[in-house]
């Protein structure tokens, strides 16, 4: 029960139905920009997703210099006068002369560390003035001679394809950079040039003759 000194001045009459509708319309108008913004962001997200699908593979799937080492070869090397290996060479062809780059590991274990890098270069390049006779005898080796020892094995290919690889590599010379010995906990910083097993020094005439023989023996590109 209300007392005699109750103040009725704070009491407001109920809103009419028209006034109630007007306030609701104002609220909707105030919220409308946020609704439009949210809708725009959703539409943009959909377009981005659809666009990325239409463009194909993302950056992580694009070819990189780290890809393509698919030719698998094993061969022992002489490092600091000691026979080591065999090393697993994972190689890729950089250009058709050929120039081939190989990453050499002690095993096929996914966690094996890179120990050596071998560059395999066509004799048409190494034996026509790019490498002196003294440097060739000291640092390079003849793959035709190395393959003839029977120590080089081409893996993961059919016999016919393996022979094609061996025939191509026989037209090249190689140089091996030894980076990290298995016995060292960390790289020493001293890079050594390893050699093939059975490496033979050449005369100038033999060096030049090898370039001519390699050009004649190079497999056809047809």
N, C-alpha and C positions, 0 to 999 in steps of 0.2 A: 504494500500500500504506500502510495506516494505521500510524503509529509507536506505540510502546509507551506514550507519554505523551499520546496524543490524549484529549480530554475529551468524553465522550459525554453529559454532562448536558444540553447544549443541543439535543440531538436530540429531536424530538417524534414520538410515534407518529402514523401517518396517521389522518385523521378517518374515523369510520365513515360509511356512506352516510346514516344517519339524521341525524347531526350536519351533514353537508354540506347536506342538504335544509333543515334548520332555518335555517342561515345564509342560504341563498338566499331563503327566505320573509321573513327579517328585512330583507334588502336591498330586496325588492319592496315591503314595507310602508313603508320609508323613502322610496322613490321615488314612491309612490302619490299623495301630496299635490301634487307637481309635475305629474304627469300630469293630475290632475283640474283643476288651475289652467290648464294649457295648453289643455285641452279646453274649459273655460269661456270663455276668451278667444276661441278660434276661433268658438265658438257665438255669442258676443256680436257679433263682427265680422260674421258672416253676417247676423244680425238687423238690424244697423245698415245694412248695404248694401241688404238687401231692403226695409227700411223707407224708406230714402231714395228708392228707385225707386218705391215705392208712393205716396209723397207728391208725386211729380211734379217739376217743375223746381226746381233749387237757387236760392239767393239771387241768383246772378249773372244768372239768367234772368227774375227778377221785374220787373214794370214799374217804371220810375224816372222822376223828373221830366225826365231827360235824353233820354227817348225820345219818339217820336211827331211829330218835326218832318218831316213827309212832304209838305207842300204846298210846291212849288218855284216861286218867282216871281222874275222879274228886273225891276229898275227902276233908273234913275239917281237920284242924290240931289245936292242942292246942299249943300256943306260949307264953311263959312267964306266963302261967296260964290263958290265954285268948283264947277263941274259935275264930278262924279266918278261912276265906275261904268261900266256898270251893276253893281249889287250883286245877288248871288244870295241871295235870302231863303229860308230854310228855316223853315216856320211850322207851328204846331199850334194847334188851337182849344181854349181853356181852358174856355169856357162858351158857352152857346147864344145870348147876346144879339145878336151874338157879342163875345167878348173873345178876341183872337188874339195870339200872341207869335211874333216872327220873329227868327231869328239871321241876321245879314247878313255875307256873305263877299265878297271880291273875285273869287274863282274857285270852281270846283267841285273843285279839287285837295284830296285828303284831308288834306293838311298845311296848308291855308289857315288863317290865323288869323282869329279873330272880330274884326271891326272895328266893327260896329254892332249895336244891338238896337232893333227897332221894336215898339211896342205899338199894336195896332189895336183900337179900342174903338167899340162901337155909338154912333151919333149919339143914340140914345135915352138914353144916359148922359152923353156929353160935352156935349150941347146942351140939357140940362135942368137946368142949375145947377151941375154938377160942375166946369166950366171957365168962367172969365170970358171975356168977349169979347176983352179985351186979351191975355190969356194964349193964347187960341185963335189969334188972328192972329199972334202972335209965334212960337209953338212947334208948333202943330198944322197939319194939312193935310187937305183933303177928298179922299177916295179916288174919289168919283164924278168930280170934276174932273180928278184925276190920270189915271184910267183913260181918260177921254175924249181925252187927248192922244195916246194910242196908244203910249206909252212903256212901259207895264206889260205884261209877257208872263207868262202862266201856262203852265208847262212840265210835261212828263211826264204829261199827261192828254189824254183824247180831247177834241175840240172842244166837245162838249156839256157834259162835266164841267168843262172850263176856263171855260166861260161861267157855269156855276152858281157857281163860286168867285168870278169877277169880279162877278157880280150881288150876291152876299152882301157882298163887300168894299166895293162901292159904297155900302152903307148905313152905312159906318163912317168915322171920322176916324183919323188916325195921328200918332204922335209918335216921332221917331227920335233915339236917343242915339248919338253918334259917340264911340267909346272909344279907338281906336288907329289913327292914320293910317298908310298904307302907307309913307310916307317916313320915319317915326320908327322907330329901332331898338328903343326901349322905349316903353311908354305914358307920356305926358307927365303924366298925372294931371289934365289939364284935359278935362272932358267937355263936348262941344259938342252943341247940338241942330241936327241937319241938317234940310233942308226938301225937299219934293217940287219937281220941275221945274214951273214955271208956277203956283206957289202964288198964290192970290188972297185978299186980306183981305176979310172979310165985315162987314156991318152987323149990329146986334142982330136986326133983323127977318129978315135972311137966315139968321142962325144958327138962330133958332127955326124958321123955315120948313123948314130942312134936316132937323130932327128929325122933323117931321110927314111930310115926303116919304119919309124913310127908313123910318118905321113902316109907311107904306102900301105901299112897294116891297119890304119884306122877304120873301124867298122862303118859301113854305109849308113847314112841317116834315113834311108828310104824305109 
